[in-house]
Every structure is written in C-alpha cells, then in structure tokens.
C-alpha cells in the first residue's frame, strides 16, 4: 500500500520511535508542553535572536531571513545562497521530497576564507542555549575546534587547548540532517563535511561529521559494530523512524497492518506529550523497561529468551543468577556432575576450586543432587551476557510484588545514623545556587522540635548572590554543629543524593576559600546521604528519588505539581521584578517547596528507623505472580497490535 510521507524535520532522527508512531495514531489528546519546556523553548528563541543581532553587527554581509511563511523563507534563503552571502541566519532549505526531509538551520556559513571571491558551498551551524564545550581532562590537552561569532568560518577555526567538544548526539544528528539538505540543494561545501554548534559559550564549536566516534542507539536492532560517524548514525536513525512512521500510517488506514514500535520507558518519557497514554500501558503489561537497567537492547534480549514481562523476569531463579555473578562456572559444573551419583560431594567434582565450592555451599549446594536446583533457563540468560541478572530479578519481584518496598537480601534491620540534633539540607540550583534550606530538629526534647531555616538570594546576579546565600548557610550550619558538640550532643546533617549538594558546596567553598572546612564535614560521620541509606538497604523496583521514596513514609508535598523543572520556572519569576505580586508568589512557592523537601527527608529517616523494619525481605517476595486474577487482562489495546 502506497503511503504518503510528509517531509520530516531535523528532530525526527533523534525522537523516540514510539512518539513518532503515536504522533500518527493519536490515541488520545496529548499533554501540553510543561512550563519548563516552554521556558526552555523561549530561552532558545531569545538566544537565537541575540545571536542573529550579534551576527548582523559583527559580520559584514550577514543576512537574516525575516519571514514567517515557509515558502517565502525558502525563496529568500535560496536567493541568498545563490548570491554567495557569507552567513544566512534563520533560513529554510528547499524540501527534499525524495529523502523526505525538510529543515530550517539556524545558520548557514559559507566555507572557505571570508575574503575569497569564489563560493565553495555552505556549512550548517545550529544555535543552542546549552554548553557545547567541556573542560579538557588534563591541562592544555583540549581538542575543540572553535571560531568566534564575529568570524564564524571553519577556515579560521583554532584549537582550544582548555576544552573538548561536548558530544550531544542529538545536535550532531541535526547537523547531519542539514548536511543532507544542503547536498540535495547542491550548495553543500565540497571541501569539508563539518557542522558547528554555537552554544551558550558564544563561540562556534566545529564537529567533523565523518569522524567515527558515536555509538548506535539501542533502538537499532542491526546496527553495524563499532563506532559510527554522525552521518552514518543519522542515516540509520532517520531510516528507522521513517519505517516506523510509514508503518503507523499504513496501520491507520488498515488495522491489520503491523506496527514497528511499542511503548518503552526511557529518559525522554517524563517530558513526552504521550506519557499519559504510554504510562498506563507500560504498567498494565508489567513492561520490562519499568525497572532500572532495561533499555531497548536488554528488553529484546529478555524477550528472545521467552521473558516477556516483569512477572516472567521475577520468576527466574535468583540463586542461579547470583552464583554466576559470584564467578561460579555452573555450565562446567553441570557437565562434570552429569553422570555422577546424586550423593557425590561437589568437593570431589571441582576439587581445585575452593572459592567456588564455598559460594555454592553458601547457597545450599553441596552435593550433585543439589545441582538439580540450578535453573537452566536462568543460566542461559546469564550466558547470553546478562551480568546483573540477580539484581534485576529482585527489582522485578519488588516492582510487581504486594509490598511497597522490601529489605535487601542480608538486611535484617535497616540502619540509619541518628543524632540528638539533626539538620536536613536541600539546595535549589539554577546555573548557580540561589537557596540553601535546612530543617533543624532537636531530638533531645519530647516531643522533638523542628524549625525551617532558609538562606536565599533573589539577586539577578546569581554569581554574586550565591556567595551571600552560601556564606549565611555555612555560618549557621557550622554554628549549630559547634553548639551541639559543646552541649555533649551528637550532630548529624543529612542530604538526599550527595552528589548535588556536595558538588555545589565544594564549588562555592573554593570561591570563598573555605574548602577545608567543607571537606572536614563531608568526610565525617556527621554528614549522611539518605539516598545511599535507601539504595543500599531497600529495593522497590522503582526510582529511588526523593519524590518516589518519601511517600513510603506517608509524606506528601503541599503542591501537587513539584519537581526541579518547575522550581526553575518559578525561579525565573522570583527574580523578575516586572510583576511584584507574581514575584512574591514565586518566592513563596520556592521556599514552601524547599521546606517540603527537607521535611520529606526528615519523615523518610524516621520511617527508615522504625516502620521500614517491618518490611518483608526481597528473599521472601513471591517468585511468580502467575496466580494473579487480573493477569490475563494486562494487555495493550486491541488496535495496538504488531
């Protein structure tokens, strides 16, 4: 059946295949973009405008395509390229009907020396409001090729010894898309296949689009082995999405036509407009991707071995998987024991492998008869390269099990360090730390008393303001700790996921020349990461983020819609003095949100120290949920077949 394909844009090759499919099938009304996504889009547009203005002011002959109608954009762009304009901003290239491509590159830069009279074709450059450079691993070892905005030519680019180019795969796929459009239009540079990203640093960072340094995404089932160039990867990814798109269009016309994509839980989901549709489907089918570590490739591997959902994964044998993880060669052991009497001790079967015998004995295997407990199906999966299968079996059992959480194997009692004086710490960050919030609890009193203490800056100059906020917080925290010690009381300060708070503490302490004081606290027993406590002692089969674990303790945030992305939106209003009422409301929301975060860690800690010890062990979780009465109803909608 012939299917009409609307030319696709530069984001197509980097999009989740399921989203490509649902954009055609439209199974429900999609969710609107979140406020944070709208904010990011607006920031990107504003950065483009600023960049275009700087180009016009700094590059002689630069041309901005000032038109909204696609046909006019395209006509003006083609004319400018034909005239050899040095830089075209905001243009639109001719539609490639054969390749099914359409694109509007932010900048098209003429290749060659700017003073040259001959036109050598054009190179694509995209403007991004994120960083395109990263610090080089060792001094003076940077390899990034950069050119200034006032002279954005590849021919005058120099190596920046302090930086390497960031590898944003999505950006590189976009540049490859524009390169193909330039080639189709006959205006691509014949001398160089490079593209540039003009990031938030304000310089053009150049990438060789033929350099093989990228890995294929897990969506591609038969990608060639080894690293790929941006062009090679783009062709594979774009073709894959086209196949998904074409199949979805056919399915929309004829329901029996098979689909090529299906829901899978990936990082993109939380910002996708179809998450309200995919989420229930994934939960209803107990999809394998719902647990950590199962991406498209691992999911296909499980399915190829007959493990179709979390129930089937949880039904595998943990002991077999754990023995393989510990280095026991079960395949060789079974071969050696095959013809031996059941009562034969394993010590005589593998006499020279004391460590393996010890691990077998720890799991109750001491004779040949005991090897009957080894599960061949589980062993086959381990042999297929699933090194962490034991962990994933427990995650699956926890996800579909009846308890909200389980104690990890070997955890008889959940341990969390407590203090007479406890301080819960949480910071808020927006390209700099604008708020350090703390909840101090005195457990020497009955009942314990708590108070929230925020240290915030609303200074639009965040580089300056964060020093003031942190200085106030650090002086207060050090004082609380000193007073507790003077009183003979134990002191503990808590965060949730130390990398965030510790990284910012160290960075700002370096600026204030107080790094030694900060390092002393962070390396002491007085500093506790509750995320580590939860992650190492409990298993839920879900995210271990604070928003997911604090509800286990019965805690709920005052706002129904909370999260770091929304906090960034409110921060933008909090420092904008054009609307005093809105500014005050945004500041109130941020402080309330931050207070709830530190109260959440306090509530979670109390629960960990008490009720969490009543949770069952994951060793006692049901191995199989085959008896569930509703198991048969866990299917995708009937129209959503392959």
C-alpha positions as CSV (number, residue, x, y, z in Angstrom):
1,X,0.0,0.0,0.0
2,X,1.4,3.4,-1.0
3,X,1.9,5.7,1.9
4,X,2.3,9.5,1.6
5,X,5.1,10.7,3.8
6,X,5.2,14.3,4.9
7,X,8.8,15.5,4.9
8,X,10.3,15.3,8.3
9,X,12.3,17.9,10.2
10,X,15.7,17.9,12.0
11,X,14.4,16.5,15.3
12,X,12.9,13.4,13.6
13,X,16.0,11.2,13.7
14,X,16.5,11.8,17.5
15,X,12.9,11.2,18.5
16,X,11.6,8.2,20.4
17,X,10.2,5.8,17.8
18,X,7.1,5.3,19.9
19,X,6.5,9.0,19.8
20,X,6.9,9.0,16.1
21,X,4.2,6.3,15.9
22,X,1.8,8.0,18.3
23,X,2.1,11.3,16.5
24,X,0.5,9.4,13.6
25,X,-2.0,7.2,15.5
26,X,-3.1,9.9,18.0
27,X,-4.6,7.5,20.6
28,X,-5.7,10.3,22.9
29,X,-5.4,14.0,23.4
30,X,-1.7,14.7,24.1
31,X,-0.5,16.6,27.1
32,X,0.7,20.2,26.6
33,X,4.3,21.1,27.0
34,X,5.3,21.6,30.6
35,X,6.0,25.2,31.8
36,X,9.7,24.3,32.0
37,X,9.8,23.1,28.4
38,X,8.1,26.3,27.3
39,X,10.6,28.2,29.3
40,X,13.5,26.4,27.6
41,X,12.0,27.0,24.2
42,X,11.6,30.7,24.9
43,X,15.2,30.9,26.2
44,X,16.3,29.2,23.0
45,X,14.4,31.6,20.8
46,X,15.8,34.6,22.8
47,X,19.3,33.3,22.4
48,X,18.8,32.9,18.7
49,X,17.6,36.5,18.4
50,X,20.6,37.8,20.4
51,X,22.9,35.7,18.2
52,X,21.4,36.9,15.0
53,X,21.7,40.5,16.1
54,X,25.4,40.0,17.0
55,X,26.0,38.4,13.6
56,X,24.5,41.3,11.7
57,X,26.5,43.8,13.8
58,X,29.8,41.9,13.6
59,X,29.8,40.0,10.3
60,X,29.9,42.1,7.1
61,X,27.2,40.9,4.7
62,X,25.4,38.6,7.1
63,X,21.7,38.2,6.1
64,X,18.8,37.4,8.4
65,X,15.8,35.8,6.7
66,X,12.9,37.9,8.1
67,X,9.9,35.9,7.0
68,X,7.4,33.6,8.7
69,X,5.8,31.9,5.7
70,X,7.8,28.8,4.8
71,X,7.6,29.4,1.1
72,X,9.0,33.0,1.5
73,X,11.7,31.7,3.9
74,X,12.8,29.2,1.3
75,X,12.8,31.6,-1.6
76,X,14.8,34.2,0.3
77,X,17.3,31.5,1.5
78,X,17.9,30.1,-1.9
79,X,18.4,33.6,-3.3
80,X,20.9,34.5,-0.6
81,X,22.9,31.2,-1.1
82,X,23.0,31.8,-4.9
83,X,24.4,35.3,-4.2
84,X,27.2,33.9,-2.0
85,X,26.0,35.6,1.1
86,X,28.7,34.8,3.8
87,X,26.2,33.9,6.6
88,X,22.4,33.2,6.3
89,X,20.5,33.2,9.6
90,X,17.0,31.9,10.1
91,X,16.8,30.3,6.7
92,X,14.9,27.4,5.3
93,X,16.4,25.0,2.8
94,X,14.4,23.5,-0.2
95,X,12.3,20.5,0.7
96,X,13.9,17.2,-0.2
97,X,10.9,15.2,-1.4
98,X,13.0,12.2,-2.3
99,X,14.7,11.9,1.1
100,X,11.5,13.1,2.9
101,X,13.4,15.9,4.6
102,X,12.7,19.5,5.5
103,X,14.8,21.8,7.7
104,X,15.4,25.3,8.9
105,X,19.1,25.5,10.1
106,X,19.8,28.5,12.3
107,X,22.9,29.5,10.4
108,X,24.4,28.6,7.0
109,X,28.0,29.7,6.9
110,X,30.0,29.9,3.6
111,X,33.0,27.6,3.6
112,X,36.5,29.0,2.8
113,X,38.2,32.2,3.7
114,X,35.7,35.1,4.1
115,X,37.7,37.3,1.7
116,X,37.6,34.7,-1.1
117,X,35.5,35.6,-4.2
118,X,34.7,32.0,-5.1
119,X,31.7,30.3,-3.4
120,X,32.7,26.9,-2.1
121,X,29.4,25.9,-0.6
122,X,27.9,26.1,2.8
123,X,28.2,24.5,6.3
124,X,25.4,24.1,8.8
125,X,25.6,25.7,12.2
126,X,22.9,25.4,14.9
127,X,22.4,27.8,17.8
128,X,21.9,26.1,21.1
129,X,21.3,27.7,24.6
130,X,23.3,24.8,26.2
131,X,27.0,24.4,26.6
132,X,29.0,23.0,23.7
133,X,32.4,22.8,25.4
134,X,33.7,20.8,28.4
135,X,36.8,21.2,30.4
136,X,39.7,19.1,29.0
137,X,40.7,16.2,31.1
138,X,44.3,17.4,31.5
139,X,45.7,20.9,31.1
140,X,46.4,22.0,27.5
141,X,45.1,18.8,26.1
142,X,41.8,20.2,24.6
143,X,40.9,19.3,21.1
144,X,37.9,21.5,20.4
145,X,38.0,23.5,17.1
146,X,36.3,26.9,17.6
147,X,35.7,30.1,15.8
148,X,34.5,33.4,17.1
149,X,31.0,34.7,16.4
150,X,32.5,37.7,14.7
151,X,34.3,35.4,12.3
152,X,32.3,32.2,12.2
153,X,34.3,30.5,9.5
154,X,35.6,27.0,9.7
155,X,38.7,28.1,7.8
156,X,39.9,30.3,10.6
157,X,38.9,28.0,13.5
158,X,41.6,27.3,16.1
159,X,42.1,24.6,18.6
160,X,41.1,25.5,22.2
161,X,43.7,23.8,24.4
162,X,41.5,24.1,27.5
163,X,38.4,22.4,26.2
164,X,37.0,19.4,24.3
165,X,33.8,19.5,22.3
166,X,30.8,18.1,24.1
167,X,29.2,15.1,22.4
168,X,25.5,16.0,22.2
169,X,24.3,13.2,19.9
170,X,21.0,14.9,19.1
171,X,22.9,18.1,18.0
172,X,25.1,16.1,15.7
173,X,22.1,14.3,14.1
174,X,20.6,17.7,13.4
175,X,23.7,18.9,11.7
176,X,23.8,15.7,9.6
177,X,20.2,16.3,8.6
178,X,21.1,19.8,7.4
179,X,24.1,18.5,5.6
180,X,21.9,16.1,3.6
181,X,19.5,19.0,2.7
182,X,22.5,21.2,1.6
183,X,23.7,18.3,-0.6
184,X,20.3,17.8,-2.1
185,X,20.1,21.5,-2.9
186,X,23.5,21.4,-4.5
187,X,25.0,24.0,-2.1
188,X,26.9,21.9,0.4
189,X,30.7,22.5,0.8
190,X,32.6,20.1,-1.3
191,X,35.7,20.6,0.7
192,X,34.6,19.9,4.3
193,X,31.9,17.8,5.8
194,X,31.7,19.6,9.1
195,X,29.0,21.4,11.1
196,X,29.0,23.8,14.0
197,X,27.2,24.3,17.3
198,X,27.1,27.8,18.6
199,X,26.4,27.1,22.3
200,X,26.0,29.2,25.4
201,X,29.7,30.0,25.4
202,X,29.2,32.3,22.4
203,X,31.7,30.5,20.0
204,X,31.1,28.1,17.2
205,X,32.3,24.6,18.1
206,X,33.1,22.6,14.9
207,X,32.4,18.8,14.5
208,X,33.7,16.5,11.8
209,X,30.6,14.8,10.7
210,X,32.6,11.9,9.2
211,X,34.5,11.1,12.4
212,X,33.6,7.7,13.8
213,X,33.1,8.3,17.5
214,X,29.4,7.7,18.1
215,X,27.6,4.5,19.2
216,X,24.3,3.5,17.7
217,X,21.2,3.9,19.8
218,X,19.6,0.8,21.3
219,X,16.6,1.3,19.1
220,X,18.5,0.0,16.2
221,X,18.5,-3.8,16.2
222,X,21.0,-4.5,13.5
223,X,23.4,-1.5,13.6
224,X,27.0,-2.3,12.4
225,X,29.5,-3.0,15.2
226,X,32.0,-0.3,16.2
227,X,31.7,3.5,16.3
228,X,29.8,5.4,13.7
229,X,30.1,8.9,12.2
230,X,27.4,11.4,12.7
231,X,26.4,10.9,9.0
232,X,26.3,7.1,9.3
233,X,24.3,7.2,12.6
234,X,21.9,9.8,11.2
235,X,21.1,7.7,8.1
236,X,20.3,4.7,10.3
237,X,18.3,6.6,12.8
238,X,16.3,8.6,10.2
239,X,15.6,5.5,8.2
240,X,14.4,3.6,11.3
241,X,12.0,6.5,12.2
242,X,10.8,6.6,8.6
243,X,10.0,2.9,8.7
244,X,8.0,3.4,12.0
245,X,6.2,6.4,10.5
246,X,5.3,4.6,7.3
247,X,4.0,1.5,9.2
248,X,1.9,3.8,11.5
249,X,0.4,5.5,8.5
250,X,-0.4,2.1,7.0
251,X,-1.9,0.9,10.3
252,X,-4.1,4.0,10.5
253,X,-5.5,3.0,7.1
254,X,-5.7,-0.8,7.6
255,X,-5.8,-2.0,11.2
256,X,-4.2,-5.3,10.3
257,X,-1.1,-3.6,9.1
258,X,1.7,-4.2,11.7
259,X,3.3,-1.5,13.8
260,X,7.0,-1.3,14.3
261,X,7.3,0.5,17.7
262,X,5.8,0.0,21.1
263,X,5.9,1.8,24.5
264,X,9.1,1.6,26.4
265,X,10.1,3.5,29.5
266,X,13.1,5.8,28.7
267,X,14.5,9.1,30.0
268,X,12.5,11.1,27.4
269,X,9.2,9.8,28.9
270,X,8.9,12.4,31.6
271,X,8.8,15.2,29.1
272,X,6.8,13.5,26.4
273,X,3.3,14.6,25.5
274,X,2.2,11.0,25.2
275,X,3.3,9.9,28.7
276,X,-0.3,9.8,30.0
277,X,-1.0,7.2,27.4
278,X,2.2,5.1,27.5
279,X,2.4,5.1,31.3
280,X,-0.8,3.0,31.9
281,X,0.1,0.7,29.0
282,X,3.5,0.0,30.5
283,X,2.1,-0.6,34.0
284,X,-0.7,-2.7,32.7
285,X,1.6,-5.0,30.8
286,X,4.3,-5.0,33.6
287,X,6.8,-4.0,30.9
288,X,10.4,-5.0,31.4
289,X,11.6,-1.4,30.8
290,X,9.9,-0.2,34.0
291,X,12.9,-1.3,36.1
292,X,16.4,0.2,36.1
293,X,18.9,-1.1,33.6
294,X,16.4,-2.4,31.0
295,X,16.7,-0.4,27.8
296,X,15.6,-1.4,24.3
297,X,18.5,-3.8,23.8
298,X,18.2,-5.6,27.1
299,X,14.5,-5.8,26.7
300,X,14.9,-7.5,23.3
301,X,17.4,-9.9,24.8
302,X,14.9,-10.9,27.6
303,X,12.1,-11.3,25.1
304,X,14.3,-13.5,22.8
305,X,14.7,-15.9,25.8
306,X,11.0,-16.0,26.5
307,X,11.0,-13.5,29.3
308,X,8.2,-11.2,28.2
309,X,7.4,-9.1,31.3
310,X,8.4,-8.4,34.9
311,X,6.4,-11.4,36.2
312,X,8.4,-13.7,34.0
313,X,11.7,-12.0,35.0
314,X,10.8,-12.3,38.6
315,X,10.0,-16.0,38.2
316,X,13.6,-16.7,37.2
317,X,15.9,-18.3,39.8
318,X,17.8,-15.8,41.8
319,X,20.2,-18.3,43.3
320,X,21.4,-19.4,39.8
321,X,22.0,-15.9,38.7
322,X,23.8,-15.0,42.0
323,X,26.1,-17.9,41.7
324,X,27.1,-16.8,38.1
325,X,27.6,-13.3,39.4
326,X,30.0,-14.6,42.0
327,X,32.1,-16.3,39.4
328,X,30.9,-19.9,39.7
329,X,31.2,-21.8,36.4
330,X,27.8,-23.5,36.6
331,X,27.9,-24.8,33.0
332,X,31.2,-26.7,33.6
333,X,29.9,-27.9,37.0
334,X,26.7,-29.4,35.4
335,X,28.8,-31.0,32.7
336,X,31.1,-32.6,35.2
337,X,28.2,-33.8,37.5
338,X,26.0,-35.2,34.8
339,X,26.9,-38.9,35.2
340,X,27.8,-38.9,38.9
341,X,25.8,-40.3,41.8
342,X,23.5,-37.8,43.5
343,X,25.3,-38.1,46.8
344,X,28.7,-37.2,45.3
345,X,30.1,-34.2,47.2
346,X,30.9,-31.2,45.0
347,X,34.3,-31.1,46.6
348,X,35.2,-34.1,44.5
349,X,33.6,-32.7,41.4
350,X,35.6,-29.5,41.4
351,X,38.4,-30.3,43.8
352,X,40.6,-27.3,42.8
353,X,38.0,-24.6,43.1
354,X,37.8,-23.9,46.8
355,X,36.3,-20.4,46.3
356,X,33.5,-21.7,44.0
357,X,32.7,-24.5,46.4
358,X,32.4,-22.0,49.2
359,X,30.0,-19.9,47.2
360,X,28.0,-23.0,46.3
361,X,27.8,-24.1,49.9
362,X,26.6,-20.6,50.9
363,X,23.6,-21.1,48.7
364,X,23.0,-24.7,50.0
365,X,24.6,-26.6,47.2
366,X,27.0,-29.3,48.5
367,X,26.2,-32.5,46.5
368,X,25.5,-33.4,42.9
369,X,21.8,-33.8,43.9
370,X,21.7,-30.2,44.9
371,X,22.6,-29.1,41.4
372,X,19.1,-30.0,40.3
373,X,18.1,-26.6,41.8
374,X,20.2,-24.8,39.1
375,X,17.8,-23.3,36.6
376,X,18.9,-23.9,33.0
377,X,16.7,-21.0,31.7
378,X,18.3,-18.5,34.1
379,X,21.7,-19.9,33.3
380,X,21.1,-19.4,29.5
381,X,20.3,-15.8,30.1
382,X,23.5,-15.3,32.2
383,X,25.4,-17.0,29.4
384,X,23.9,-14.5,26.9
385,X,25.7,-11.7,28.7
386,X,23.2,-10.5,31.4
387,X,25.8,-9.9,34.1
388,X,23.4,-8.3,36.6
389,X,20.5,-10.7,36.3
390,X,20.3,-11.4,40.0
391,X,19.8,-7.7,40.8
392,X,17.2,-7.4,38.0
393,X,15.3,-10.4,39.3
394,X,14.9,-8.8,42.7
395,X,13.9,-5.5,41.1
396,X,11.2,-7.2,39.1
397,X,9.9,-9.1,42.1
398,X,9.8,-5.8,44.1
399,X,8.0,-3.9,41.3
400,X,5.2,-6.5,40.9
401,X,5.1,-7.7,44.5
402,X,2.4,-6.9,47.0
403,X,4.7,-4.8,49.4
404,X,5.5,-1.2,48.6
405,X,9.2,-1.9,49.3
406,X,11.4,-4.7,50.5
407,X,14.5,-5.0,52.6
408,X,17.5,-6.1,50.5
409,X,18.9,-9.6,51.0
410,X,21.1,-9.7,54.1
411,X,19.5,-6.6,55.7
412,X,17.9,-7.8,58.9
413,X,17.3,-4.3,60.2
414,X,17.5,-1.0,58.3
415,X,20.3,1.1,59.8
416,X,20.3,4.9,59.6
417,X,22.6,7.1,61.6
418,X,20.7,9.4,64.0
419,X,21.8,12.4,66.1
420,X,20.5,14.4,69.0
421,X,20.5,17.4,66.7
422,X,19.6,16.6,63.1
423,X,19.7,19.0,60.2
424,X,18.2,18.2,56.8
425,X,19.8,20.1,53.9
426,X,18.5,20.8,50.4
427,X,19.7,23.3,47.9
428,X,18.0,24.8,44.8
429,X,20.1,25.5,41.7
430,X,19.7,27.5,38.5
431,X,23.1,27.9,36.9
432,X,24.2,28.7,40.5
433,X,22.8,28.0,44.0
434,X,20.1,30.5,45.0
435,X,18.8,28.7,48.0
436,X,20.1,26.6,50.8
437,X,17.2,25.3,53.0
438,X,17.6,23.5,56.3
439,X,15.3,21.8,58.8
440,X,16.9,21.6,62.3
441,X,15.4,19.1,64.7
442,X,16.2,18.8,68.3
443,X,15.6,15.3,69.4
444,X,16.6,15.9,73.0
445,X,13.2,17.3,73.6
446,X,10.0,15.4,73.9
447,X,8.4,15.7,71.5
448,X,11.2,16.7,69.2
449,X,11.0,20.3,67.9
450,X,11.8,21.4,64.3
451,X,12.2,24.7,62.5
452,X,12.9,25.5,58.9
453,X,15.7,28.0,58.1
454,X,16.2,29.2,54.5
455,X,19.1,31.1,53.1
456,X,18.1,32.5,49.8
457,X,19.2,35.1,47.3
458,X,16.9,36.7,44.7
459,X,19.8,38.8,43.3
460,X,19.6,38.6,39.4
461,X,23.4,38.5,39.5
462,X,23.4,34.9,40.7
463,X,27.2,34.6,40.5
464,X,27.3,37.2,43.3
465,X,24.2,36.2,45.1
466,X,25.1,32.6,45.6
467,X,28.2,33.6,47.7
468,X,25.9,35.6,50.0
469,X,23.4,32.7,50.4
470,X,26.0,30.0,51.0
471,X,28.0,32.2,53.4
472,X,24.9,32.6,55.5
473,X,24.0,29.0,55.4
474,X,27.5,27.7,56.1
475,X,28.0,30.0,59.1
476,X,24.7,28.9,60.5
477,X,25.3,25.2,59.9
478,X,28.8,25.3,61.5
479,X,27.3,27.2,64.5
480,X,24.6,24.5,65.0
481,X,27.2,21.8,64.9
482,X,29.5,23.6,67.3
483,X,26.7,24.2,69.8
484,X,25.6,20.6,69.7
485,X,29.2,19.4,70.4
486,X,29.6,22.0,73.2
487,X,26.5,20.5,74.8
488,X,27.8,17.0,74.5
489,X,25.1,16.1,71.9
490,X,25.5,14.1,68.7
491,X,25.0,16.0,65.5
492,X,24.0,14.8,62.0
493,X,23.4,16.7,58.8
494,X,21.5,14.9,56.0
495,X,21.1,15.3,52.3
496,X,19.4,13.2,49.7
497,X,21.8,12.1,46.9
498,X,25.1,13.7,48.0
499,X,26.5,14.4,44.5
500,X,24.3,17.5,44.1
501,X,24.8,19.2,47.5
502,X,28.4,18.1,47.9
503,X,29.4,19.3,44.4
504,X,27.9,22.7,44.9
505,X,29.3,23.0,48.5
506,X,32.8,22.3,47.2
507,X,32.5,24.6,44.2
508,X,31.3,27.6,46.2
509,X,33.7,26.9,49.1
510,X,36.5,27.1,46.6
511,X,35.3,30.6,45.7
512,X,35.1,31.6,49.3
513,X,38.4,29.9,50.2
514,X,36.6,27.7,52.8
515,X,37.1,24.3,51.1
516,X,39.0,22.8,54.1
517,X,36.0,23.5,56.4
518,X,33.6,21.9,54.0
519,X,35.7,18.9,53.3
520,X,36.0,18.2,57.0
521,X,32.3,18.0,57.4
522,X,31.7,16.0,54.3
523,X,34.3,13.4,55.2
524,X,33.0,13.0,58.8
525,X,30.3,10.7,60.2
526,X,28.2,13.9,60.8
527,X,27.3,14.0,57.1
528,X,24.8,11.4,55.9
529,X,23.4,10.7,52.4
530,X,19.9,9.3,52.9
531,X,19.7,8.2,49.3
532,X,22.7,5.9,49.9
533,X,20.9,4.5,53.0
534,X,17.7,3.8,51.0
535,X,19.5,2.4,47.9
536,X,21.8,0.0,49.8
537,X,19.1,-1.4,52.2
538,X,15.8,-1.3,50.3
539,X,14.5,-2.4,46.9
540,X,11.4,-1.1,45.3
541,X,11.8,-1.7,41.6
542,X,11.1,2.0,41.1
543,X,13.1,5.2,41.1
544,X,14.9,5.9,44.3
545,X,14.4,9.6,44.0
546,X,13.1,11.5,47.0
547,X,9.7,12.2,45.3
548,X,9.2,8.4,45.0
549,X,10.6,7.3,48.4
550,X,9.2,9.9,50.8
551,X,5.6,8.7,50.1
552,X,6.6,5.4,51.5
553,X,6.8,7.2,54.8
554,X,3.4,8.8,54.2
555,X,4.8,12.2,53.3
556,X,3.2,14.4,50.6
557,X,4.2,17.8,49.2
558,X,1.8,20.7,49.6
559,X,1.9,21.3,45.9
560,X,0.5,18.6,43.6
561,X,3.0,19.5,40.9
562,X,6.5,19.5,42.2
563,X,10.0,19.0,40.8
564,X,13.2,20.7,39.9
565,X,12.0,21.7,36.5
566,X,9.0,23.6,37.9
567,X,11.2,25.2,40.5
568,X,13.3,26.6,37.7
569,X,10.2,28.2,36.2
570,X,9.3,29.8,39.5
571,X,12.8,31.0,40.0
572,X,12.6,32.9,36.7
573,X,9.5,34.7,38.1
574,X,11.2,35.2,41.5
575,X,14.0,37.3,40.1
576,X,11.8,39.2,37.6
577,X,10.6,42.5,39.2
578,X,8.2,43.4,36.4
579,X,5.3,41.8,38.3
580,X,5.8,42.3,42.1
581,X,2.8,40.2,43.0
582,X,3.9,37.3,40.8
583,X,7.5,37.7,42.1
584,X,6.3,37.4,45.7
585,X,4.1,34.4,44.9
586,X,7.0,32.6,43.1
587,X,9.4,33.2,46.0
588,X,6.7,31.8,48.4
589,X,6.3,28.7,46.2
590,X,10.0,28.1,46.1
591,X,10.5,28.4,49.9
592,X,7.5,26.2,50.5
593,X,8.8,23.6,48.0
594,X,12.2,23.6,49.6
595,X,10.8,23.3,53.1
596,X,8.7,20.3,52.0
597,X,11.9,18.7,50.5
598,X,13.8,18.9,53.8
599,X,10.7,17.8,55.8
600,X,10.4,14.8,53.4
601,X,13.9,13.6,54.2
602,X,13.2,14.0,57.9
603,X,10.0,12.0,57.6
604,X,11.7,9.3,55.5
605,X,14.6,9.0,58.0
606,X,12.1,8.5,60.9
607,X,10.3,5.8,58.8
608,X,13.6,4.1,57.9
609,X,14.4,3.9,61.6
610,X,11.0,2.4,62.6
611,X,8.3,1.1,60.3
612,X,10.7,0.2,57.4
613,X,12.0,-2.6,59.6
614,X,8.6,-4.3,59.3
615,X,9.0,-4.6,55.5
616,X,9.5,-8.2,54.2
617,X,12.8,-9.2,52.8
618,X,13.1,-9.4,49.0
619,X,14.2,-13.0,49.6
620,X,10.6,-13.7,50.7
621,X,8.9,-11.8,47.8
622,X,6.7,-14.0,45.5
623,X,8.8,-15.6,42.8
624,X,6.0,-15.7,40.3
625,X,2.7,-13.7,40.1
626,X,1.1,-16.2,37.8
627,X,-1.8,-16.7,40.1
628,X,-2.9,-13.0,40.0
629,X,-6.6,-12.9,39.0
630,X,-6.1,-9.9,36.7
631,X,-3.0,-11.1,34.9
632,X,-4.9,-12.0,31.8
633,X,-6.3,-8.5,31.4
634,X,-2.8,-6.9,31.3
635,X,-2.8,-6.4,27.5
636,X,-2.3,-3.4,25.2
637,X,-5.4,-2.0,23.4
638,X,-6.6,-4.4,20.8
639,X,-5.9,-1.9,18.0
640,X,-2.3,-1.7,19.1
641,X,-1.1,-5.0,17.7
642,X,2.0,-5.7,15.7
